[in-house]
Amino acid sequence: MFARFSPRAVFLAIFVYCAGLIGFGLLLQYFKDVMPCPMCVMQRYAFVGVGLVGLLAGLHNSTGVMRRIYAFIILAGALTGGGIAARQTWLQHFPPQQTVCGPDLSYMLNSFPLGEALPMLFQGAGDCSIVDWTFLGLSIAEWSLLNFALLAVIALWQLRRRNPERRHFR
């Protein structure tokens, strides 16, 4: 059933989907006052990265090896974002004993080398373990994890599917 969707349409759908997720996050931030923690910001970066690669792949309309390279980059971005979302979900279910409000993301990146800032980010500040908003019983981090998993499955499908132009010659 899904085989009739061209690789270009799938990549552009990935872009639109990620743009919608970012838009929803911004709506929550600016209209519901749900401020993102550092891990949420990193997940947003991952959605933006995956979406931009989807847009580039859709505009490029590549086939063969390049389509697989774009799909692999999207898979890597989805797995990275999913890892961050999984870590935050774990922190929400098993919060640290002491909740200390750590520095925000921009302070960490401006004050420390990247090699020192990233481990501090994944330790999770106290605000990363707080559940500010839920829908159908799932937190934003859990929804983010599900969305990254969906994007990873789509990227894997793009990696494994045959080139549409090959099917017509059999």
Backbone as a ProteinNet text record, in pm:
[ID]
protein_1_A
[PRIMARY]
MFARFSPRAVFLAIFVYCAGLIGFGLLLQYFKDVMPCPMCVMQRYAFVGVGLVGLLAGLHNSTGVMRRIYAFIILAGALTGGGIAARQTWLQHFPPQQTVCGPDLSYMLNSFPLGEALPMLFQGAGDCSIVDWTFLGLSIAEWSLLNFALLAVIALWQLRRRNPERRHFR
[TERTIARY]
82.7	0	86.9	187.9	271.2	372.8	391.2	491.6	459.3	334.1	299.8	340.6	378.9	428.1	571	595.9	731.2	824.6	953.3	1048.4	1043.8	1023.9	1015.5	899	783.3	665.4	688.5	756.4	782.9	877.1	982.4	1076.5	1008.3	925.3	855.3	753.5	692.6	600.8	675.2	797.4	880.1	903.4	934.2	955	828.8	715.6	589.7	555.6	576.8	549.1	635.5	765.7	855.8	821.8	786.6	747	621.6	529.1	409.2	441.7	535	574.9	642.4	730	795.1	690.8	599	492.3	408.6	375.8	298.6	377.5	508	592.2	595.3	601.7	601.5	466.7	357.8	225.6	217.8	266.3	267	351.5	464.8	554.7	493.9	440.6	397.8	252.6	167.7	27.3	-13.4	62.2	32.5	141.6	243.6	354.5	425.1	438.7	515.5	655.4	745.3	880.4	966	1041.8	1123.5	1248.1	1279.9	1403.7	1517.3	1641.6	1751.8	1736.3	1685.4	1666.3	1556.3	1453	1346.6	1401.6	1488.9	1549	1632.8	1708.6	1788.6	1699.3	1585.7	1491.4	1434.7	1409	1362.7	1467.8	1594.2	1701.4	1702.6	1680.6	1678.5	1561.8	1442.6	1328.6	1356.3	1417.8	1452.3	1551.9	1653.8	1753.2	1692.4	1609.8	1544.4	1453.8	1379	1290.1	1364.8	1474.7	1552	1615.9	1662.6	1716.3	1603.4	1485.1	1369.7	1336.4	1341.7	1315.3	1421.6	1546.4	1655.3	1642	1611.7	1596.2	1477.4	1369.4	1252.8	1278.5	1348	1380.1	1481.3	1574.3	1677.1	1617.6	1514.1	1445	1543.7	1629.5	1733.5	1680.3	1753.4	1721.3	1847.8	1831.3	1946.8	2023.9	2154.5	2244.4	2213.7	2189.4	2162.8	2035.2	1932.7	1810	1841.7	1926.2	1963	2049.3	2133.7	2215.3	2125.6	2030.2	1936.8	1858.2	1812.6	1736.7	1823.5	1950.9	2041.1	2062.4	2077.4	2095.1	1969.9	1853.2	1728.4	1720	1758.4	1758.8	1851.8	1971.3	2065.5	2008.4	1945.4	1883.9	1768.6	1687.5	1574.4	1622.7	1728.1	1781.3	1845.6	1914	1972.8	1864.3	1766.1	1655.3	1579	1560.1	1492	1570	1702.8	1785.4	1770.3	1766.3	1746.7	1608.3	1506.5	1369.7	1358.8	1428.7	1425.9	1491.1	1602	1669.6	1579.9	1512.7	1423.7	1304.1	1251.7	1141.3	1185.2	1306.1	1360.4	1371	1420.8	1431.7	1295.1	1193.2	1059.4	1000.9	1031.9	980.8	1064.2	1191.9	1283.3	1359.6	1291.7	1357	1476.4	1574	1690.2	1648.9	1730.5	1700	1696.3	1793	1797.1	1766.1	1664.7	1633.8	1698	1794.3	1866.3	1840.9	1800.6	1780.4	1917.1	1950.7	2080.1	2075.6	2189	2193.9	2119.1	2074.1	2004.2	2103.4	2049.2	2130.1	2226.9	2180.8	2268.7	2385.6	2361.8	2470.6	2573.3	2524.8	2616.7	2701.9	2638.6	2713.2	2807.6	2773.3	2859.9	2971.8	2951.5	3047.8	3143.2	3105.3	3186.2	3214.2	3325.7	3348.4	3239.2	3212.9	3105.1	3123.2	3247.3	3274.8	3234.6	3233.8	3190.8	3042	2989.6	2849.3	2753.1	2785.8	2693.6	2672.9	2776.7	2749.1	2663.6	2683.4	2601.9	2456.3	2434.4	2298.4	2227.5	2298	2233.6	2219.6	2284.8	2259.9	2118.3	2069.1	1933.1	1920.1	1881.5	1855.4	1721.1	1690.1	1564.3	1443.7	1452.2	1337.3	1316.7	1415.8	1399.5	1315.7	1302.1	1225.1	1080.8	1048.2	912.8	824	704.2	605.7	508.4	520.9	437.4	305.8	301.5	186.7	174.6	52.9	29.6	-87.5	-87.2	-198.8	-214.2	-333.9	-362.3	-268.3	-231.5	-148.6	1	41.9	183.6	238.6	362.5	428.6	481	529.1	587.8	707.1	789.2	905.8	862.9	757	708.8	650.4	576	524.7	639.6	740.5	857.5	926.4	940	1001.1	921.2	789.2	705.4	722.6	729.4	746	883.1	986.5	1118.9	1120.4	1051.4	1043.6	973	864.6	794	884.6	956.7	1048.2	1159.7	1207.6	1311.3	1257.8	1133.7	1073.1	1057.6	1014	999.6	1135.5	1237.4	1372	1422.9	1398.3	1437.7	1364.6	1237.8	1160.4	1219.7	1257.1	1319.1	1453.5	1526	1653.1	1633.7	1531.2	1513.1	1428.5	1352.3	1262.5	1339.1	1282.2	1344.6	1322.1	1407.5	1388.4	1263.2	1175.9	1052.6	1079	1187.8	1214.3	1254.2	1300.1	1338.3	1217.2	1108.8	991.2	931	940.9	875.3	949.3	1071.8	1148.8	1137.8	1065.9	1053.5	938.5
-119.8	0	126	128.8	247.5	256.1	148.2	146.2	246.7	286.4	380.1	524.3	551.7	684.7	698.8	802	822	859.3	828.6	869.6	1020.3	1098.1	1243.8	1282	1221.2	1252	1214.2	1101.8	1058.5	1157	1198	1293.1	1427.1	1474.4	1600.8	1586.5	1467.7	1443.4	1446	1394.4	1400.6	1546.1	1629.8	1772.4	1835.8	1812	1871.9	1820.9	1693.2	1633.5	1697.3	1709.5	1770.9	1918.1	1988.7	2129.2	2140.5	2047.4	2046.4	2020.2	1928.8	1900.4	2021	2086.6	2207	2316.2	2331.5	2430.9	2403	2275.9	2241.5	2271.4	2241	2272.9	2422.1	2501.4	2647.1	2696.4	2634.2	2670	2641.2	2524.9	2493.5	2593.8	2631.9	2723.6	2862.1	2915.4	3054.6	3076	2973.9	2993.3	2917.2	2813.8	2737.6	2754.3	2834.6	2860.8	2733.3	2637.4	2516	2540.3	2582.2	2618.4	2493.3	2487.4	2367.9	2365.3	2247.1	2226.8	2204.5	2196.5	2173.9	2048.3	1941.3	1820.2	1838.8	1915.1	1944.4	2026.4	2119.9	2202.5	2115.1	2021.7	1931.9	1844.1	1801.5	1724.2	1809.9	1935.3	2025.4	2037.4	2051.1	2057.2	1931.1	1817	1691.8	1689.5	1735.5	1741.6	1838.7	1953.4	2049.9	1987.5	1920.2	1857.1	1751.1	1664.2	1559	1622.6	1725	1791.1	1858.5	1925	1992.3	1892.4	1779.5	1676.4	1620.1	1603.1	1559.5	1658	1787.6	1889.9	1885.7	1878.6	1872.9	1749.8	1635.5	1512.2	1522	1582.9	1598.2	1692.1	1801.5	1895.8	1836.5	1758.9	1696.5	1585.6	1518.7	1411.1	1306	1263.5	1169.5	1026.5	942.4	800.6	723.1	594.6	508.9	541.3	558.2	575.5	703.9	812.6	939.6	931.9	863.4	847	771.6	672.1	594.5	677.2	761.6	848.1	943.8	1006.2	1094.8	1017.1	898.4	817.5	779.9	749.6	715.6	835.7	954.9	1075.6	1100.6	1081.3	1097.9	993.6	870.5	765.6	802.7	851.8	891.3	1004.6	1103.2	1212.7	1165.4	1073.7	1021.8	938	860.6	781.1	869.9	975.5	1068.9	1138.4	1194	1258.8	1161.2	1038.5	936.7	899.1	897.2	870.1	977.8	1102.7	1213.4	1203.7	1175	1162.4	1044.1	933.8	818.1	852.6	924.3	965.1	1055.9	1150.1	1239.3	1162.6	1068.8	986.1	908.2	853.3	781.2	874.8	997.6	1094.7	1130.2	1133.9	1167.2	1054.4	930.9	817.8	789.9	824	803.1	932.5	1033.4	1163.4	1153.3	1243.7	1243.1	1271.2	1222.8	1243.5	1391.7	1465.5	1609.8	1677.6	1760.8	1836.5	1973.2	1994.9	2120.9	2186.5	2310.5	2380.9	2412.8	2341.7	2361.6	2479.9	2512.5	2622.5	2586.3	2688.8	2661.4	2623.8	2579	2526	2629.6	2751.2	2852.5	2884.6	2888.4	2913	2800.5	2676.5	2562.4	2564.6	2591.7	2589.1	2707.9	2820.5	2938.2	2935.8	2866.1	2869.2	2750.4	2641.5	2520.9	2471.5	2401.8	2336.1	2231.3	2201.8	2108.6	1973.9	1928.4	1800.5	1797.6	1912.7	1919.8	1953.2	2030.2	2072.2	1956.5	1869.8	1760.2	1663.6	1619.3	1532.2	1601	1730.7	1803.1	1804.9	1818	1820.7	1688.8	1576	1446	1400.5	1469.5	1439.4	1480.4	1581.7	1625.5	1713.8	1835	1925.6	1888.4	1950.9	1922.4	1948.1	2046.7	2077.7	1975.4	1893.1	1789.9	1672.6	1657.1	1546	1584.6	1711.4	1759.1	1736.7	1684.3	1665.4	1782.8	1874.3	1994.7	1976.3	1881.8	1868.4	1723.4	1672.3	1536.7	1536	1437.4	1412.2	1261.4	1213.4	1069.9	995.8	1062.8	1002	999.4	1056.2	1057	1198.8	1208.6	1338.6	1381.1	1502.4	1552.8	1467	1428	1344.3	1209.1	1152.5	1023.6	1037.3	1145.1	1169.3	1192.4	1263.7	1288.3	1156.1	1068.1	937.6	858.6	859.9	790.3	849.4	981.9	1046.2	1016.4	1015.2	978.6	833.2	745.2	604.9	592.5	666.5	665.6	714.5	823	874.9	775.4	704.6	603.2	488.4	446.6	339.5	384.2	507.2	558.6	565.9	609.1	616.2	476.2	379.9	241.6	189.8	222.7	183	246	373.9	440.7	375.7	330.2	262.7	128.5	56.7	-80.3	-91.6	8.7	-5.7	-3.3	-67.5	-71.9	60.7	87.9	208.1	191.2	290	278.1	254.1	308.9	291.8	148.5	69.7	-69.5	-160.2	-129.5	-216.9	-229.6	-126.5	-127.1	-213	-253.6	-330.2	-480.8	-523.8	-668.2	-727.5
0	0	0	89.2	99.1	-13.8	-87.2	-193.3	-303.3	-315.1	-422.4	-391.8	-267.3	-233.8	-284	-358.4	-409.8	-295.3	-311	-207.6	-182.9	-288.8	-273.2	-183.5	-205.6	-123.8	21.8	44.7	182.3	250.8	182	242	270.5	178.3	202.4	315.4	327.2	438.8	571.9	573.9	695.1	734.1	635	663.5	721.8	659.3	705.4	845.6	869.1	999.5	1109	1081.3	1179.9	1201.7	1094.7	1109	1196.1	1179.6	1263.4	1410	1434.7	1572.5	1636.8	1562.8	1614.7	1639	1546.8	1563.5	1687.1	1710.3	1828.9	1956	1953.7	2069.6	2097.5	1991.7	2009.4	2060.7	2015.4	2068.7	2217.9	2259	2401.9	2479.4	2421.5	2490.5	2504.6	2397.2	2398.8	2439.5	2427.6	2464	2589.3	2624.6	2746.5	2851.9	2822.4	2914.2	2960.9	2873	2900.6	2846	2934.3	2892.2	2873.7	2764.2	2739.4	2827.5	2874.1	2949.4	2848.8	2893.8	2798.9	2713.3	2771.2	2691.5	2587.6	2621.2	2524.6	2408.2	2439.4	2334	2240.9	2296.8	2212.6	2125.7	2178.5	2097.5	1984.6	2013.2	1907.2	1797.2	1838.2	1738.7	1652.5	1713.8	1638.3	1539.9	1582.7	1490.8	1376.2	1408.1	1302.7	1205.8	1258	1171.7	1082	1139	1060.3	954.7	994.4	899.9	785.9	817.8	712.8	616.4	667.8	578.4	490.8	548.6	469.4	359.1	391.5	290.4	181.1	220.5	123.4	33.5	94.4	16.6	-78.7	-31.6	-117.9	-233.9	-207.5	-315.1	-412.4	-361.1	-445	-530.7	-479.4	-550	-600	-511.7	-550.7	-550.5	-619.7	-622.8	-588.4	-566.8	-545.1	-418.4	-435.5	-321.6	-244.7	-313.4	-243.4	-160	-209.8	-131.2	-3.6	-12.7	106	201.4	149.3	235.6	313	243.6	313.2	419.7	385	481	600.4	575.5	685.5	777.6	720.9	803.1	886.6	826.7	900.8	1011.6	981.8	1083.2	1198.7	1167.4	1272.3	1357.5	1295.1	1370.2	1456.7	1403.5	1480.2	1598.6	1577.6	1688.4	1794.8	1752.2	1847.7	1929.3	1860.9	1931	2018.2	1969.1	2047.7	2172.4	2160.9	2278.4	2384.3	2339.8	2434.1	2497.4	2416.3	2468.7	2564.9	2533.6	2623.9	2757.2	2751.5	2875.7	2958.9	2893.1	2967.1	3023.2	2947.2	2996.8	3120.2	3115.1	3230.5	3350.3	3328.2	3437.3	3494.5	3408.8	3457.5	3541	3505.7	3583	3707.2	3701.4	3814.2	3839.7	3896.8	3915.7	4010	3991.8	4080.7	4224.5	4318.8	4460.7	4493.8	4443.2	4464.8	4333	4335	4215	4227.9	4145.9	4144.6	4009.9	4011.9	3885.9	3827.5	3724.7	3660.6	3565.9	3506.8	3411.1	3283.8	3212.7	3088.5	2977.8	2865.3	2756.7	2700.8	2679.9	2620.7	2714.2	2844.3	2938.2	2932	2930.7	2926.9	2800.5	2686.7	2560.6	2546.6	2606.6	2599.8	2703.7	2814	2923.6	2926	2860.7	2865.8	2724.4	2707.5	2578.5	2554.5	2429.4	2395.3	2465	2476.6	2542	2688.9	2754.7	2894.6	2906	2810.5	2817.7	2791.9	2696.3	2663.6	2780	2849.8	2965.2	3071.7	3092	3190	3145	3014.8	2961.2	2988.2	2966.8	2979.9	3124.3	3217.6	3357.9	3394	3325.8	3348.6	3469.5	3447.5	3558.3	3620.6	3730.6	3798	3710.8	3624.1	3540.9	3429	3399.4	3296.6	3346.5	3477.2	3531.2	3562.3	3547.7	3576.8	3455.2	3479.1	3373.3	3380	3282	3281.6	3207.3	3114.6	3026.6	2984.4	2980.2	2931.7	2834.9	2749.4	2659.1	2649.9	2676.9	2680.9	2776.1	2883.5	2986.1	2956.7	2844.4	2808.2	2816.4	2864.1	2874.9	2738.4	2730.6	2605.8	2565	2661.3	2630.5	2574.7	2630.1	2580.6	2439.9	2415.2	2280.4	2183.2	2228.6	2145.3	2110.4	2208.4	2184.7	2081.2	2092	1993.4	1853.7	1846.5	1715.6	1654.5	1737.2	1686	1640.6	1712.7	1671.5	1536.6	1518.5	1389.5	1277.1	1301.5	1199.4	1169.4	1269.9	1248.3	1163.2	1188.2	1108.1	962.8	942.2	806	737	809.6	751.6	716.2	803.3	773.2	649.1	637.7	520.2	394.3	403	288.2	253.4	353.8	330	259.4	296.8	249	122.1	90.9	-23.5	-153.8	-250.7	-382.3	-453	-547.2	-627.8	-711.8	-713.9	-791.9	-940.2	-992.9	-1135.6	-1169.7	-1072.6	-1097.8	-1112.4	-1046.8	-1048.8	-1188.1	-1269.2	-1399.3	-1501.2	-1474.3	-1570.1	-1547.9	-1451.2	-1423	-1492.5
[MASK]
++++++++++++++++++++++++++++++++++++++++++++++++++++++++++++++++++++++++++++++++++++++++++++++++++++++++++++++++++++++++++++++++++++++++++++++++++++++++++++++++++++++++++

